[in-house]
C-alpha cells in the first residue's frame, strides 16, 4: 500500500520540487571417413561444432549500463536520447525470457530541455542518466489497468505552459515514478529525497504535452496507458535512460 503524506503538504512540496514539465500541483565440420565398398558399417554423420547462441541484449546498451540492470529484472524500458543536449528521445519496451531481451513497442518521447546529466541537480533542466526502478504510478485520471500501486487524485493537476508555450493540462493524467532520488513504495507525489533536496526529484514518465520537460520523460497518452498496463511489479521493471553515447558505455 502506498504511504501517503498529508494532501496539503504534498501539493505545496510538489510545486517546488518536481522535475516534471511545469511542476505538479500537488531493456563445416568434416564428414567422417567413407567406408570401403566391402564395409557394412553405416557412415557416421558429419561432425559439427555446436555453438550456443548468446542471449539477446537490448540494442544500444554497453557493458557498464547492462551491468546495472538487476538480475531479477524481467521488464526493461530503454529511453535513448538523440544527443547529450537534445530534448528528443525514443522509448523501447523489452521483456526478458530464456533467449534474452525481446524488443516490443517503440515510441517517440521528450526528455528535459537541455538533455541529459550523469549528476542531475534540481533545476538543471536535464534528465538523469542511469538505471532506475519503476515501482509506483498515479494520475489525475483513474487507474487504466496497471498492476503497479496507483495513486489517483487531484494532486496530479498540471497547470501552466511548457517551454514552447504549449499547455501542460493533462500531462499528469497518468504517471509512472522513476526511482531517481525517491523512496520506492510511495506515491509519486511523495517528496522524500534520499540524496538530498539539491539533487532534484519528481522524475516521472508522464503524458506528452508537445515539448521538452524539466527532467521527466513524456510519451503520448495512448502509450502511457500501454506502458502502465504492461508494467508488472512481479517482473521487477526498470528503466535505462540517457543519451545514446552514455548508454553505449
N, C-alpha and C positions, 0 to 999 in steps of 0.2 A: 504494500500500500504506500502511496506517495506521502511523504511527510510535508504537510502544508504549513507555510508561515501565515501569520495573520494577513488577510487580504489587503488592508490599508498599507501595511509595511511593504508588501510585495509590489504594489502599484508604484509607490514612491521610489523604491530602490531600483526597480526595473527601468524606470525612465532615465536614471542616471547611469546605470551600469551595463545595460545590454549592449552587445556588439552588433546587433542586427540593424538592418536599414531603418533609420529614423528613430528607433527605440520603442519598445513596447510600453504601453501604458502600464501596464501592470508592473574495393579483390580478381662370291658363290663358293659355298663350300665345294670341295672337290668330291665327285662321285667315287664311291668305293670301287676297288679294282674289279674289273669284269671277270667272271669265271671263265674257265676254258670250255670248249664245246662239249667236253665229256663230263663236265661237272653237273651235278644235280642240285647244287647249292643255290638257294634263292638269293639274288643280289640284295645287298643292304641298301636302304635309302641313302640319298645324299646326306652328308653331314653338314649341318649349317649352324653357325654360331647364333645362339639365342640372345637377342638384345632387348632388354626390358625398357619400355618407353618411360621417359622421365615424366613425373606428374606435371600437368598443365599449370602454368603460373599466370597471374594477372598481367596483362600487357602493360609494359612501361614501368614496372616496378623493379628496382635494383635490389641487390643483396641486403643493403642496410635497411631499406624500407620493409622488405619481406621478413627480415629477422624481427621486426617489431610487431608483426601480426601474431596474436596469441595462438597457441597450438590448438586450442579448443574452438576457435572461430570457424564457423561454417557459412557465414554470410559476410560479404565484404562489399562496401560501396567505395569505388575509386573516383575521386574528384581530381581531374587533371587540368591545371591552369595552362592557358596558352603561353604565358610567359611570366617571369617573376614580378613584373609590374602591370600585368593585364588583369582586368576585371572579368574576363570571359573564360569559361571552363566547360568541361564535359564530364558528365556523371555516367558511370557504368556500374551495373549491379553484377555481382558474382556469387555463385553458390559453390561450395566445395563438396566433392564426392570422392569416390575411390580412385578416380582418374585425375583429380586435381581440381583447379578452379575453372568453372564453366561460366563464360560470359553470358549475360542476359541483356536486359534493356539498356539502351544508351540515350541520354538526354542532354540537351544544351543547358547551360547554367550560368549564373552570375556568381562572382565572389566579390571580395572587397574592392573598393575604388582603386586603391594603389597596389593591388596584387597580393603578394604573399610574404610571410616573415617566419623564420625559424625561431624567433624570440618575440612573439607577439606581445604588444603592450596596449593597454586601454587607450583608445583614441588614435592609434597609428593608422587606421583605415587600411589595414592589411589582415588577411585571413591567416590563421596559424597553420604551419606545416606540421604534419605528424600523423600518427595512427591513434585513433581515439575510439572509445566505446560508444555504442548507441543503445541506451537503456531506457530512455524516458521520452514521452511525447505529450502533446497537448494541443489546444487550439481554441479559437473563438467558436468554432462550429463543433458539433457533436462528433464523437469517435466514428470514423468512416469504416472501421473494421480491423483496426490494428490489434495485435496481441501484446504490444507494449503497454505499460501503465500509461493512462491517458488522463490529463488534467484539462477539463473543459470549463471555461469561464471567461468573464469579461476582462480579466487581466491581460488577455491576448489581443486587446484592441491596439491597432497600429495607426496613429494619426499622422498628419503632416504630409510632406512631399519628399521625394528622393533627390539624388544628386542631379538628375536630368529634368527635374520639375514634375516627375510622374507622381501620381497619388500612391500613398502607401496603404490605402484602405484595403483590407482583406489579406495583407501579407502574412498575418499570423493566424489566419483561419485554421491552418494546420502547421504544426512544427514538430521537429524531432530534435531534441537536445543533443549536441555534440559534446562529449565529455572532455572538453578542454577547460581546465580550471573551474570545475564544478564538482558538486557532491552527487555521485550516481545514486539513483533510487529516490530522487526528489523531483518535484515539479520543475519543468524548465524555467519557471519564474523564480525559483529559489536563488538567492544572491550569495550563497556561501562560496568563497573563493580560496581554495586551499593554497594557491601560490601567492595570495595577496591581491588586494584590490588593484594595484598598479598594473598587474598582468592581464587585466581585462577579463571578459567572460560574456555570458549570454550568446555564445556562438551556436547557431541553430541551422538546420535545414528548414526553409520556410517557403511559402508561395512567392513566386517571382513577381515583382512589380514593374519589370521592364527596364531596370537599370542596376548599377552597382550597389553593393551593400556596404555596411560599416565593418563587417567581418564575417558575416554568415555566408551560407551557400543557398541560393534560391533557384527553384525549378518551377515549372508550370504547375498549376493546381491539380490537373489530372495526374501528373507524375508524382506530386506529393502524396496523393491518395494511394497511388500504386505502391509507392515506397512504404507507406505506413502499413498497407495490407501485406506486404512482403516480409517486412522485418519480424523476426520471431526470437524472443529472448532465449528460447531453448537452444537456438543455433548461435548464440553469442555474437551478434552482429557488431562489426567495427567499420570505421571509415578510415581510408588512407587518403590524405588530401595534401595538395601542394602544387607548385608549378611543375611542368614536365621534367625539367632538369633536376630538380630536387628529389622527385620521386624515383628517378632513374639511378640514384646513387646506391 
